[in-house]
Amino acid sequence: MIVMSGRTIVDIHFLLSLFHLLFLAPLLFFVGYQRASTPKWLYLSLLSVGLLVTGYHGYRFAVRWSQSSERAWINLFHLLTIGPLLTYIGYHGANTPRFAYELLLIGAFGMTGYHLFQLVRLLEAHPYLEGEGEKAP
């Protein structure tokens, strides 16, 4: 949570879910739907993002694993599936086989469902949204 002057401004997990829902899911749906018609610059972006995801989540997995964190699975999932898939599609560009686009769409649907669920849980966990001491209807 981000706290200023003793007051919660926003939960970082809330922002992360919004980022996945508003930016990443539409991007993956677009590429999965367009397939070989995807613009070339977007393939380069996917390649870059795939490499960044793999590197970042590899590092975060090592840190969380060493701390015996229950959340290490999130990083392992990104390290073993999302990063390599984005890298694969970005590298092969318009010659990407159909199965990779299908996996991308499956991931986009899964991401959407998971992060919508997380947003609902976060909103249920914070019932005081309208003002100090007032319970939201």
HELIX and SHEET records of a PDB file:
HELIX    1   1 ILE A   12  PHE A   19  1                                   8    
HELIX    2   2 HIS A   20  LEU A   24  3                                   5    
HELIX    3   3 ALA A   25  GLN A   34  1                                  10    
HELIX    4   4 ARG A   35  SER A   37  5                                   3    
HELIX    5   5 LYS A   40  SER A   66  1                                  27    
HELIX    6   6 ALA A   72  PHE A   77  1                                   6    
HELIX    7   7 HIS A   78  ILE A   82  3                                   5    
HELIX    8   8 GLY A   83  HIS A   92  1                                  10    
HELIX    9   9 GLY A   93  ASN A   95  5                                   3    
HELIX   10  10 ARG A   98  ALA A  125  1                                  28    
SHEET    1   A 2 ILE A   2  MET A   4  0                                        
SHEET    2   A 2 ARG A   7  VAL A  10 -1                                        
END                                                                             
